[in-house]
Amino acid sequence: MDFDISKEQKMIQKEMSNFCKKELNKDYVRWMDENVDFPPDELWKKLTDVGIFRAAVPEEYGGDGLSCFDQMIAYEEICKASMSVALAVGTTFSFGPRFITDLGTKEQKEKYLPLIGDGKLKTCMALTEPAGGTDILGAISTSAEEKQDRWVINGEKVFITAAHVSDYMITICKTEKDAKPSKSLSVLLVPSNSKGITITRIPKISCHHCDSVGITFSNVEIPHENILGTKGNGWYEMLDVLNPERIGCAMMGVGLIAAAYDDAFEYAKTRHAFGGPISRFQILQHYLADMYINLENSRNLTYKAAWLFDQGKPYHLESTMAKLVSSNGALHAGRFGAEILGGYGICSEYAMQRYLRDAYQLQFSPISNEMSKNMMMQFQGYPKSWA
Ligand SMILES: Cc1cc2nc3c(=O)[nH]c(=O)nc-3n(C[C@H](O)[C@H](O)[C@H](O)COP(=O)(O)OP(=O)(O)OC[C@H]3O[C@@H](n4cnc5c(N)ncnc54)[C@H](O)[C@@H]3O)c2cc1C
């Protein structure tokens, strides 16, 4: 077993680390967090130039076709600098190439993938509905009816990250009225400028510079060829495509723990109380030790899940554990990092309050930690505890 990474992988790490130090420094990230609901175009252009959107696009469509492991090496640095930017990038770099590569026709791949790689096409994935995200099959009611050469979409989605800036919404709709829920869905590629789409802002405490919004579809008409995959088989196809999402979300937690650890570690060395640095107090060292253990555990699990995915081996148990361990580690890191900074831990001047706020989002998105544990036991052969 080899835990080392290759020379090429070290180069990816270094390039992204340098990029993030320059383009995602703390002052700029704070400015974004206080002023914008999505990374500005100029940053998007720089992210494009550094190659992030080419990473998951196959080489034959102009991308770099990196392995999941290599993608995660690049992504870790962004996750550490800003979870909002990581989330914003993830909705395009992960959802777009994966849905279109796995489910698209040759024409769809030729049309969309090069644009994604060139940073000219943003995507989002619209699954969750107001009636609930965990029991999504029970909750989904957004419908798409076939009318001549078009689909007509009606319904409502909620918490859709980056929908307010996307060019295309990968939207999961009910297309089979009389089929059982798991055989009733299809994946549609909805142009965001279609008539009848309304976006509603959802103010939230986490990830301020990457909004997640509500979408209303009112008699939205899209061309019939905008289906991805097979009509009525969307549930199974979508799960195959979406499951690796947990690896990327786990990496967000890894980045967040790393950032909170670094900040708290440095702060404790320079802040003085009772005649010396607070870093000498054992209890604060223990907070940091726990953060470090969580960092190591979640990073190892996340890269292991990515490696398993690349080998074509079962990875669901590991990716689900990675998401769980890293999201809990992130919340712990924000909470105890803030403790180490004392009153400054909740002040806007310091990034710690952002880590704490952002960490909450990972508890239940893209899947809640309660449901993650349900699934872990199902993967190990126990009967489904929630059906
Ligand atoms: C900021 C943010 C961004 C998001 N981005 C997207 C996106 O881009 N696209 C998208 O489609 N969705 C997105 N989501 C939706 C996300 O996937 C859902 O929030 C998530 O699936 C949970 O659904 P819910 O919020 O409706 O909670 P609910 O499903 O209502 O769950 C409420 C509580 O009940 C618990 N619960 C439910 N069922 C069980 C069970 N069987 N056993 C134990 N506990 C259970 C849950 O764990 C949770 O604690 C996002 C959500 C947020 C908050």
PDBQT file of the ligand as one rigid body, heavy atoms in Angstrom, charges set to zero:
ROOT
HETATM    1  C1  LIG A 401     -27.620  25.189   1.387  1.00  0.00    +0.000 C 
HETATM    2  C2  LIG A 401     -28.211  24.008   0.713  1.00  0.00    +0.000 A 
HETATM    3  C3  LIG A 401     -27.830  23.694  -0.590  1.00  0.00    +0.000 A 
HETATM    4  C4  LIG A 401     -28.466  22.655  -1.274  1.00  0.00    +0.000 A 
HETATM    5  N1  LIG A 401     -28.188  22.423  -2.602  1.00  0.00    +0.000 NA
HETATM    6  C5  LIG A 401     -28.987  21.569  -3.315  1.00  0.00    +0.000 A 
HETATM    7  C6  LIG A 401     -28.874  21.464  -4.740  1.00  0.00    +0.000 A 
HETATM    8  O1  LIG A 401     -28.024  22.105  -5.365  1.00  0.00    +0.000 OA
HETATM    9  N2  LIG A 401     -29.734  20.652  -5.392  1.00  0.00    +0.000 N 
HETATM   10  C7  LIG A 401     -30.681  19.926  -4.748  1.00  0.00    +0.000 A 
HETATM   11  O2  LIG A 401     -31.443  19.224  -5.415  1.00  0.00    +0.000 OA
HETATM   12  N3  LIG A 401     -30.802  19.988  -3.391  1.00  0.00    +0.000 NA
HETATM   13  C8  LIG A 401     -29.982  20.794  -2.671  1.00  0.00    +0.000 A 
HETATM   14  N4  LIG A 401     -30.115  20.886  -1.295  1.00  0.00    +0.000 N 
HETATM   15  C9  LIG A 401     -31.131  20.094  -0.628  1.00  0.00    +0.000 C 
HETATM   16  C10 LIG A 401     -30.564  19.034   0.303  1.00  0.00    +0.000 C 
HETATM   17  O3  LIG A 401     -30.156  17.938  -0.445  1.00  0.00    +0.000 OA
HETATM   18  C11 LIG A 401     -31.670  18.721   1.330  1.00  0.00    +0.000 C 
HETATM   19  O4  LIG A 401     -31.738  19.826   2.214  1.00  0.00    +0.000 OA
HETATM   20  C12 LIG A 401     -31.407  17.450   2.089  1.00  0.00    +0.000 C 
HETATM   21  O5  LIG A 401     -31.607  16.345   1.242  1.00  0.00    +0.000 OA
HETATM   22  C13 LIG A 401     -32.338  17.327   3.305  1.00  0.00    +0.000 C 
HETATM   23  O6  LIG A 401     -33.674  17.555   2.944  1.00  0.00    +0.000 OA
HETATM   24  P1  LIG A 401     -34.602  18.559   3.793  1.00  0.00    +0.000 P 
HETATM   25  O7  LIG A 401     -33.819  19.795   4.030  1.00  0.00    +0.000 OA
HETATM   26  O8  LIG A 401     -35.902  18.682   3.079  1.00  0.00    +0.000 OA
HETATM   27  O9  LIG A 401     -34.810  17.848   5.189  1.00  0.00    +0.000 OA
HETATM   28  P2  LIG A 401     -35.896  16.717   5.519  1.00  0.00    +0.000 P 
HETATM   29  O10 LIG A 401     -35.855  15.675   4.478  1.00  0.00    +0.000 OA
HETATM   30  O11 LIG A 401     -37.192  17.367   5.805  1.00  0.00    +0.000 OA
HETATM   31  O12 LIG A 401     -35.304  16.126   6.874  1.00  0.00    +0.000 OA
HETATM   32  C14 LIG A 401     -35.507  16.773   8.140  1.00  0.00    +0.000 C 
HETATM   33  C15 LIG A 401     -34.856  15.918   9.223  1.00  0.00    +0.000 C 
HETATM   34  O13 LIG A 401     -35.475  14.617   9.246  1.00  0.00    +0.000 OA
HETATM   35  C16 LIG A 401     -34.452  13.618   9.204  1.00  0.00    +0.000 C 
HETATM   36  N5  LIG A 401     -34.958  12.429   8.520  1.00  0.00    +0.000 N 
HETATM   37  C17 LIG A 401     -35.744  12.340   7.418  1.00  0.00    +0.000 A 
HETATM   38  N6  LIG A 401     -35.944  11.061   7.105  1.00  0.00    +0.000 NA
HETATM   39  C18 LIG A 401     -35.274  10.304   8.008  1.00  0.00    +0.000 A 
HETATM   40  C19 LIG A 401     -35.095   8.910   8.242  1.00  0.00    +0.000 A 
HETATM   41  N7  LIG A 401     -35.653   7.993   7.463  1.00  0.00    +0.000 N 
HETATM   42  N8  LIG A 401     -34.338   8.511   9.290  1.00  0.00    +0.000 NA
HETATM   43  C20 LIG A 401     -33.747   9.424  10.104  1.00  0.00    +0.000 A 
HETATM   44  N9  LIG A 401     -33.893  10.749   9.954  1.00  0.00    +0.000 NA
HETATM   45  C21 LIG A 401     -34.633  11.177   8.915  1.00  0.00    +0.000 A 
HETATM   46  C22 LIG A 401     -33.328  14.285   8.406  1.00  0.00    +0.000 C 
HETATM   47  O14 LIG A 401     -32.091  13.614   8.639  1.00  0.00    +0.000 OA
HETATM   48  C23 LIG A 401     -33.360  15.688   8.975  1.00  0.00    +0.000 C 
HETATM   49  O15 LIG A 401     -32.689  15.695  10.209  1.00  0.00    +0.000 OA
HETATM   50  C24 LIG A 401     -29.436  21.875  -0.601  1.00  0.00    +0.000 A 
HETATM   51  C25 LIG A 401     -29.764  22.167   0.732  1.00  0.00    +0.000 A 
HETATM   52  C26 LIG A 401     -29.167  23.223   1.371  1.00  0.00    +0.000 A 
HETATM   53  C27 LIG A 401     -29.609  23.548   2.774  1.00  0.00    +0.000 C 
ENDROOT
TORSDOF 0
